[in-house]
């Protein structure tokens, strides 16, 4: 099959040779599959290829970054690693690595990329792999407990030119570890006379493996500018007696797609997934999650909440697979949405696929406006309409935000939320 | 555990009770499908030119389509050239009394427990019995005629009421709708037509019993129901089929038009041959069912009890176009052995203040797969829409599967849409509770399943509820019923 023009533009031809095998496989697979169109069930509501096609005329290879990126970087932790357009940037980073953590370049550790790709892999995961040239491997040694979270800040800088970034992060938590890892995606604010033809595209892949008896918390915060495109694939493997917590928070973007895949490979393991998406104007946020119960005696809990304003669009697709062997499974999923304006849209598809019988699974989803009676209650007590709405939304969103187990991160997210809903 | 295994073993080894075949002299078309066959069917039925033109248009469109494969079902590829597209019992002369009916046919009905005379006398149900594509007996016609209600076979309607058929045929399910709708539109054999005039409350349940009879005959039924403003009708559809080794294709279309203030209640009990316990044979049931609430305050209600077919693939849908119209969907789907069901509904909210309610109960046993796939769509201008969906799955045995694929698309902030689903097996504590009170495990399971499905069974008309309960009990006997 001929490679489409778009793919040709998106796949870098040069790059580090240490990945040539992985890149070769991924490239031939993505050439065969092509980027997903609307006809692809997984991308039915998120036609990101079309936007890429329309906007990425000529992909500029090397992007000079603006000098004032430093001012964009919040201080969230003692340990911050900064990536600019997918490339780890030492002089913006700031950390004193706690004992037990090592950070290596992926180039020198190319075998660390998880099992790799096949024809069922997500198209954007393939695209990321076919562009592999750099990345980091974070290893947490056995029995390490990390107090302060490790924060990875990804800046997609398109201040001078269209930017395409393919960040790749591999996290390996060994046995008996406890750690919180956060990824923050930000972009530089667009110039005031922005024409929309200078979008950036971030296509991130994060692979996490949790060895037995570990407790790993993962926070993903998406706060890129409203004309950035973002696709993120987070793939997690959880071994026995481990707990994996994920909180995914998104504050819009031209089109954002998060694929969170969690495989429960060892029995007595647990996955907790929480998500919040807040969109306005013409933003578009799509969250796809998969929890794959492969073995018996595992639990999963999922709660995703959305607030849509303007003519924005929210999409949620949560899949729970319970394989035939996965008896005594408890899997719960809930998706709640608030539409604040008449033009906002929500498409949700909570999906259960169950092949085992000794299970307790449920999903629920609701869509509606702010509760009139709650508003009335507050207003009857002398609180103005605007403040009353903010209070209710704040409380609504906090159910998710309070799952973030680090105070700095929590405050940071709350701050963004307040700015966003107070617009 | 061993008790459970025993019970399951007994249940899974149960053979299909209604498995018999009656030999009629069928008037068959040759195998295969091409334009000549379409013309043959049309000529056989003395159809007017416009209907033939419609069939041919549909056929030509069908040729351009590809067989869909997105459903969560597996079956060997259908060879559409290996199907006989037309087959009719030879006795075609009009019958005025039951004495003239083929005694074998009467026997058929007796086996099914739906003897016409009994129904005629006792239940007040008018039966339009469809055996292999041609309506053989239609009863209660006179009574209905007095009220202006038309209830007849589709081919009769084409002859007697061409203006109505012309107006409504394909208006809800156009031949371009999907692969099987196009196929049906090209080769549909016969079906039922119901027309309820303005303001008429149909005094009895209209009912059609479908049976697939002659071997290798795909059934392509077409049902069209039109309820004029302010009318009411309750329509029953029931199916059983004899045991067959080869898979048989059934691709029907049901179209319902509900005008302002009218109400249509459509109930189905489906018990086609599901294949034997190794998954051999059985009916493929790929049906397009859709109704439109055209006027304000219209109401359309689908109730289905699905216990049969090797593969069921259907989504009875409501297009809620009129303001304040109401759509309902109540379903119980039971699968056993290697049965597969991918069923659900679509609720398309276009009018303001429209309401819909979905209650789906799936029960899977053996190696079966049971999926709910549904869509709730709220259009931008549909203000104050209300939807509530509930789909529960019950798993009996560790080799079956239950899947839920609800699509919810909301384009209006005033909509209140709720969906909830649960999947579980029967709780040990529930069984224990019953055991403690002297109810043995088998009875307890029956009790629990009955309670589980009750919400839907209650929605069936009286006559059907009995049959449905019987069917449920039959299918799950030895394990849960």
Interface residues (C-beta under 8 A of the other chain):
Chain A: X41 X324 X327 X337 X339 X340 X341 X342 X343 X344 X345 X346 X347 X348 X349 X350 X351 X352 X353 X354 X355 X356 X357 X358 X359 X360 X361 X362 X363 X364 X365 X366 X367 X368 X369
Chain B: X70 X380 X393 X395 X396 X397 X398 X399 X400 X401 X402 X403 X404 X405 X406 X407 X408 X409 X410 X411 X412 X413 X414 X415 X416 X417 X418 X419 X420 X421 X422 X423 X424 X425
